[in-house]
Amino acid sequence: MIRAAMQTISVLIGLVCAAFLIPGLIPLLGWMQWAVLAGCVVGIIFGAFCQRKIGLTINVAVAVVAALRLFLGGGVL
């Protein structure tokens, strides 16, 4: 019961972070990626304790894209 709830929370966090990731790809909105990365870390923590790793996978994928965007933009842009 608890693990199913944690899985649902992890997937929802991943989807919300993915929704914020898209506008953050626009130039001069790179600062949004820091919030996306913070949210993904929380989603990864929730997803790590579940049997099914769907939420964990979504959060890791979004975090990788956000980190790549921050790396290419110099951390802010």
Secondary structure, 3 states (H helix, E strand, C coil): CHHHHHHHHHHHHHHHHHHHHHHHCCCCCCCHHHHHHHHHHHHHHHHHCCCCCHHHHHHHHHHHHHHHHHHHHCCCC
